[in-house]
């Protein structure tokens, strides 16, 4: 097969964003995926993902601020709306949060890097968003940057942009082995052929464990159940009073793990729990959701958003998280195979950073160094444990 300067294994958000960056700089790039893109089983694909600055960690808040600029550039260049601004409300329950230390972590991190945030009492939350049950809420932090990222649309737009810049997009081809032979990277594929390149990027999400068994112990794939609920009368008017964009924010209940979206897809709003699900093989993920998870969603609604307790389920999805032990990303050179960059382990919160991670990967692959300090994402951190 044809040789390339750089081959990217994995056509999710990280691979697509990196392909855009490297093709823009004139590199001969191949974006390779085992499925037709966007891969419906990939961690990047759903109707929506959350964008937020809000992290109890200044590093991630800064990365998100830089990512927003790149998302906006991508919208302009592709002439495609990729984000819908809604604001994000972080909420903590009265029963589980006797003080505001958790909220202050988010608030202080945002303010430390000059980003807007508003600390709110439970009463203030209820006045601004009366859809929430005042008696359940101890505090809130409002992050005005909060937005819906239209995930599948965004991945598709970046793949198309990479292709328009000259990248080769190779679908339905599974890479099964990577070797460096005399300075040339050889990617063996299931069909028995090889792709050669000077450098390679592994961005294969949960399949990274199978492609690179030497780091399997650092990654865990978990099964996450996602629900789209249709509030009463939403099927008639395509919205419901109080739960559409402009009336209702993105939210994250920090001490329960539940997060949710206003109505944004086919008259429905999305809810899921960020707490890690059960470990799975990414090639054997079942699509059916559990009655237990449905009941947990309804219990959350009954406590925090009572008007949604009887909302009808319109759609369910199962996605996967590709987790590291500390939930920080892995962005580092392969310890044994020269000129192979590993970009993985986004632990269910990486999508929003796609464009900036793509830029970091491109810098490393094209020049050997990055304009960001990525020490926190290096593999060496696991050796210190």
Phi, psi and omega per residue, in radians:
X1 nan 2.876 -3.119
X2 -1.058 2.550 3.074
X3 -1.588 2.719 -3.089
X4 -2.374 2.779 2.978
X5 -1.156 -0.831 -3.068
X6 -2.432 2.334 2.998
X7 -1.983 2.331 3.125
X8 -1.947 2.133 3.131
X9 -1.727 1.921 -3.119
X10 2.055 2.007 -3.080
X11 -1.807 0.554 3.013
X12 -1.387 -2.821 -3.024
X13 -1.109 -0.675 -3.102
X14 -1.226 -0.782 3.126
X15 -1.133 -0.735 -3.131
X16 -1.126 -0.752 -3.138
X17 -1.137 -0.719 3.114
X18 -1.147 -0.692 3.111
X19 -1.070 -0.711 3.085
X20 -1.022 -0.828 -3.091
X21 -1.125 -0.808 -3.060
X22 -1.267 -0.644 3.073
X23 -1.146 -0.632 3.107
X24 -1.063 -0.543 -3.133
X25 -1.564 0.115 3.028
X26 1.609 0.080 3.137
X27 -1.291 2.599 3.013
X28 -1.450 1.873 -2.974
X29 -2.055 2.416 2.968
X30 -2.029 2.222 3.054
X31 -1.846 2.004 -2.964
X32 -2.037 2.350 3.069
X33 -2.452 2.629 -3.126
X34 -1.301 -0.209 -3.079
X35 -2.210 3.053 2.965
X36 -1.288 2.382 -3.037
X37 -1.621 2.547 -0.076
X38 -1.271 2.364 -3.071
X39 -1.090 1.989 -3.065
X40 -1.137 -0.314 3.125
X41 -1.687 -0.031 -3.103
X42 -1.306 2.746 -3.138
X43 -1.174 -0.317 -3.081
X44 -1.444 -0.252 -2.914
X45 -1.768 2.101 2.967
X46 -2.893 3.055 3.080
X47 -1.143 -0.548 -2.976
X48 -2.686 2.685 2.968
X49 -2.382 2.811 3.141
X50 -1.540 2.359 2.876
X51 -1.874 2.378 3.110
X52 -2.772 2.628 2.891
X53 -1.485 -0.445 -2.946
X54 -1.130 1.880 2.993
X55 -2.474 2.580 3.043
X56 -1.432 0.658 -2.958
X57 -2.730 2.048 -3.050
X58 -1.114 -0.548 -3.134
X59 -1.040 -0.873 -3.116
X60 -1.213 -0.614 3.086
X61 -1.071 -0.736 3.117
X62 -1.154 -0.752 3.122
X63 -1.068 -0.687 3.135
X64 -1.145 -0.700 3.124
X65 -1.082 -0.703 3.095
X66 -1.214 -0.667 3.132
X67 -1.094 -0.644 -3.136
X68 -1.026 -0.749 3.132
X69 -1.064 -0.694 -3.121
X70 -1.280 -0.612 3.030
X71 -1.065 -0.746 -3.132
X72 -1.143 -0.664 3.061
X73 -1.090 -0.723 3.137
X74 -1.125 -0.674 3.086
X75 -1.058 -0.764 -3.123
X76 -1.156 -0.772 -3.052
X77 -1.235 -0.655 -3.117
X78 -1.547 -0.161 -3.081
X79 0.940 0.728 -3.102
X80 -2.287 2.222 3.068
X81 -1.266 2.030 -3.076
X82 -1.859 -0.260 -3.063
X83 -2.364 2.583 2.988
X84 -2.206 2.012 -3.090
X85 -1.274 2.277 -3.125
X86 -2.321 -0.351 -2.907
X87 1.400 2.662 3.122
X88 -2.187 2.272 3.090
X89 -1.911 2.051 2.986
X90 -1.547 2.216 -3.118
X91 -2.217 2.584 3.066
X92 -2.188 2.483 -3.059
X93 -1.466 2.688 3.099
X94 -1.124 -0.690 -3.032
X95 -1.242 -0.483 -3.018
X96 -1.929 -0.131 -3.047
X97 -2.335 1.498 -3.095
X98 -1.232 -0.324 3.068
X99 -2.368 -3.037 -3.039
X100 -1.836 0.393 -3.076
X101 -1.073 -0.734 -3.138
X102 -1.106 -0.830 3.125
X103 -1.066 -0.701 -3.123
X104 -1.116 -0.520 3.081
X105 -1.070 -0.792 3.091
X106 -1.150 -0.825 -3.076
X107 -1.074 -0.839 -3.091
X108 -1.159 -0.646 3.118
X109 -1.107 -0.758 3.128
X110 -1.123 -0.823 -3.107
X111 -1.165 -0.521 -3.094
X112 -1.172 -0.388 3.116
X113 -1.954 0.332 3.010
X114 1.330 0.409 3.139
X115 -1.754 2.601 -3.064
X116 -1.256 2.493 3.040
X117 -2.840 2.599 3.127
X118 -2.227 2.126 3.080
X119 -1.452 2.317 -3.032
X120 -2.313 2.514 2.973
X121 -1.374 2.939 3.080
X122 -1.038 -0.662 3.115
X123 -1.107 -0.724 3.140
X124 -1.150 -0.681 3.078
X125 -1.041 -0.806 -3.088
X126 -1.158 -0.579 3.112
X127 -1.247 -0.681 -3.117
X128 -1.325 -0.675 -3.120
X129 -2.280 1.438 -3.075
X130 -1.175 -0.100 3.077
X131 -1.134 -0.461 3.141
X132 -1.445 2.624 3.110
X133 -1.386 1.961 -3.098
X134 -0.974 -0.678 -3.047
X135 -1.186 -0.281 -3.088
X136 -1.643 -0.219 -2.917
X137 -1.942 2.242 3.113
X138 -1.627 -0.572 -3.041
X139 -2.839 2.987 3.040
X140 -2.666 2.681 2.978
X141 -2.227 2.161 -3.135
X142 -1.727 2.104 3.082
X143 -1.853 1.820 -3.062
X144 -1.179 -0.222 3.126
X145 -1.307 -0.264 -3.036
X146 -0.900 2.346 -3.093
X147 -2.684 2.708 3.006
X148 -1.491 2.148 2.969
X149 -1.622 2.147 -3.134
X150 -1.429 1.613 -2.788
X151 -1.091 -0.999 -3.094
X152 -1.087 -0.680 3.097
X153 -1.084 -0.708 -3.106
X154 -1.171 -0.778 3.127
X155 -1.077 -0.783 3.137
X156 -1.064 -0.754 -3.129
X157 -1.090 -0.723 -3.130
X158 -1.244 -0.630 3.061
X159 -1.094 -0.788 3.122
X160 -1.105 -0.657 3.126
X161 -1.162 -0.752 3.104
X162 -1.052 -0.753 3.130
X163 -1.089 -0.727 -3.130
X164 -1.148 -0.417 3.120
X165 -1.541 0.007 3.059
X166 1.915 -0.011 3.114
X167 -1.229 2.524 3.026
X168 -1.558 2.198 3.127
X169 -1.861 2.023 -3.057
X170 -1.984 1.997 -3.073
X171 -1.862 2.843 3.062
X172 0.989 0.693 3.135
X173 -2.399 2.002 -3.063
X174 -1.728 2.120 3.070
X175 -1.410 2.300 -3.059
X176 -2.047 -0.220 -3.127
X177 -2.749 2.568 3.126
X178 -2.257 2.279 3.085
X179 -2.445 2.665 3.020
X180 -1.922 1.987 -3.141
X181 -2.035 1.889 3.108
X182 0.969 0.728 3.074
X183 1.485 0.006 3.100
X184 -1.938 2.251 3.094
X185 -1.437 2.213 3.096
X186 -2.004 2.131 3.106
X187 -1.805 2.015 3.090
X188 -1.525 2.337 -3.123
X189 -1.989 2.829 -3.063
X190 -1.000 -0.548 -3.110
X191 -1.221 -0.090 3.108
X192 1.633 0.043 -3.140
X193 -1.702 3.139 3.122
X194 -2.299 2.570 2.943
X195 -2.024 2.292 -3.138
X196 -1.893 2.538 3.132
X197 -2.731 2.879 3.101
X198 -1.376 -0.669 -3.132
X199 -2.488 2.742 -3.116
X200 -2.398 2.643 3.070
X201 -2.132 2.212 3.113
X202 -1.739 1.887 3.135
X203 -2.282 0.821 -2.992
X204 -1.647 0.321 3.018
X205 0.943 -2.333 -3.079
X206 -1.125 -0.306 3.106
X207 -1.413 -0.088 3.089
X208 -1.044 -0.608 3.139
X209 -1.038 -0.613 -3.113
X210 -1.440 -0.646 -3.133
X211 -1.270 -0.614 -3.131
X212 -2.153 1.309 -3.095
X213 -1.052 -0.336 3.130
X214 -1.154 -0.325 3.069
X215 -2.007 0.249 -3.114
X216 -0.945 -0.683 -3.095
X217 -1.152 -0.224 -3.136
X218 -1.640 -0.095 -3.037
X219 -2.235 2.465 3.058
X220 -2.288 2.243 3.082
X221 -1.662 2.191 3.125
X222 -2.094 2.674 -3.101
X223 -1.682 2.157 -3.061
X224 -2.100 2.227 -3.103
X225 -1.675 2.312 -3.048
X226 -2.172 2.449 -3.068
X227 -2.243 2.464 3.002
X228 -1.983 1.971 -3.119
X229 -1.782 2.483 3.102
X230 -1.869 1.893 3.097
X231 -1.050 2.752 -3.120
X232 -0.902 2.301 3.103
X233 1.306 0.003 -3.135
X234 -1.126 -0.538 -3.115
X235 -1.235 -0.267 -3.137
X236 -1.582 -0.787 -3.011
X237 -1.899 -0.025 -3.092
X238 1.162 0.198 3.015
X239 -2.747 2.941 3.058
X240 -2.365 2.372 -3.104
X241 -0.911 2.192 3.064
X242 1.605 -0.162 -3.071
X243 -2.177 0.124 3.081
X244 -1.538 2.956 3.051
X245 -1.055 2.303 -3.077
X246 1.801 -0.474 3.098
X247 -1.869 -0.495 -3.001
X248 -2.337 2.417 -3.066
X249 -1.643 2.935 2.727
X250 -1.028 2.589 3.096
X251 -2.499 2.703 3.059
X252 -2.464 2.006 3.101
X253 -1.520 1.743 -2.860
X254 -1.062 -0.571 -3.081
X255 -1.688 0.054 3.072
X256 -1.974 -0.380 -3.069
X257 1.548 -0.203 -3.122
X258 -1.350 2.429 3.033
X259 -2.375 2.762 -3.090
X260 -2.740 2.970 -3.045
X261 -2.204 2.665 2.916
X262 -1.203 3.039 3.103
X263 -1.044 2.196 -3.093
X264 -2.631 -0.170 -3.125
X265 -2.425 1.991 3.053
X266 0.901 0.714 3.085
X267 1.328 0.229 -3.062
X268 -2.141 2.749 3.077
X269 -2.019 2.554 -3.033
X270 -1.713 2.463 3.003
X271 -2.496 2.527 3.105
X272 -2.760 3.047 3.094
X273 -2.076 2.266 -3.076
X274 -1.351 -0.278 3.110
X275 -1.062 2.494 -2.997
X276 -1.131 2.346 3.064
X277 -1.442 -2.862 -3.088
X278 -1.414 2.557 3.121
X279 -1.102 2.493 -3.127
X280 -2.509 2.852 2.929
X281 -1.479 2.189 -3.079
X282 -1.084 -0.323 3.098
X283 -1.554 -0.014 -3.099
X284 -2.347 0.779 -3.141
X285 -1.573 2.090 3.103
X286 -1.407 2.624 -3.053
X287 -1.596 -0.239 -3.093
X288 -1.323 2.501 3.122
X289 -1.778 2.827 -3.048
X290 -1.646 2.587 3.042
X291 -1.083 -0.595 3.129
X292 -1.053 -0.770 -3.135
X293 -1.169 -0.671 3.091
X294 -1.066 -0.787 -3.128
X295 -1.141 -0.586 3.092
X296 -1.162 -0.687 3.068
X297 -1.069 -0.807 -3.116
X298 -1.150 -0.615 3.081
X299 -1.147 -0.678 3.076
X300 -1.092 -0.819 3.099
X301 -1.014 -0.799 -3.087
X302 -1.021 -0.611 -3.128
X303 -1.457 -0.747 -2.976
X304 -1.805 -0.605 -3.075
X305 -2.384 1.284 -2.949
X306 -0.972 -0.554 -3.105
X307 -1.165 -0.226 3.137
X308 -1.744 0.009 -3.035
X309 -1.031 -0.530 -3.120
X310 -1.906 0.281 -3.124
X311 -1.079 2.554 -3.102
X312 -1.440 2.391 3.042
X313 -1.330 2.141 -3.134
X314 -1.737 -0.562 -3.102
X315 -2.718 2.569 3.004
X316 -2.234 2.640 3.108
X317 -2.467 2.734 3.004
X318 -2.141 2.153 3.091
X319 -2.048 3.094 3.135
X320 -2.207 2.565 2.956
X321 -1.855 2.485 3.057
X322 -1.953 1.707 -2.857
X323 -1.782 2.475 2.919
X324 -1.709 2.884 -3.133
X325 -1.076 -0.498 -3.097
X326 -1.928 0.064 -3.130
X327 1.202 0.039 2.972
X328 -1.452 2.721 -3.077
X329 -1.293 2.916 2.936
X330 -1.993 2.043 3.020
X331 -2.370 1.746 -3.031
X332 -2.883 2.794 3.077
X333 -1.279 2.540 3.096
X334 -1.067 2.331 -3.062
X335 -1.215 -0.350 -3.129
X336 -2.039 -0.492 -3.066
X337 -1.835 1.895 -3.066
X338 -1.110 2.491 3.075
X339 1.209 0.409 3.042
X340 -2.041 2.098 -3.110
X341 -1.758 2.266 3.120
X342 -1.749 2.174 -3.138
X343 -2.291 1.701 -2.984
X344 -2.784 -3.066 3.053
X345 1.252 0.795 -3.045
X346 -1.493 -0.003 2.826
X347 0.919 0.578 3.051
X348 1.380 0.109 3.132
X349 -2.388 0.399 -3.045
X350 -1.639 -0.398 -2.952
X351 -0.936 -0.769 -3.072
X352 -1.014 -0.457 -3.092
X353 -1.571 0.053 -3.006
X354 -0.786 -0.956 -3.088
X355 -1.095 -0.630 -3.116
X356 -1.348 -0.595 3.046
X357 -1.151 -0.695 3.072
X358 -1.043 -0.694 3.114
X359 -1.171 -0.744 3.115
X360 -1.063 -0.801 -3.140
X361 -1.083 -0.746 3.128
X362 -1.072 -0.750 3.122
X363 -1.059 -0.787 -3.124
X364 -1.119 -0.763 -3.072
X365 -1.289 -0.522 -3.099
X366 -1.603 -0.539 -3.067
X367 -2.185 -0.231 -3.138
X368 1.579 -0.140 3.137
X369 -2.467 2.790 -3.105
X370 -2.076 2.659 3.110
X371 -1.392 -0.056 3.070
X372 -1.949 2.615 3.018
X373 -1.391 1.956 -3.092
X374 -1.898 0.364 -3.121
X375 -0.963 -0.637 -3.095
X376 -1.155 -0.358 -3.077
X377 -1.760 0.116 -3.074
X378 -1.430 2.692 -3.130
X379 -1.139 -0.448 -3.077
X380 -1.037 -0.394 -3.109
X381 -1.096 -0.500 -3.116
X382 -1.348 -0.405 3.113
X383 -1.272 -0.353 -3.097
X384 -1.479 -0.086 -3.088
X385 -1.378 nan nan
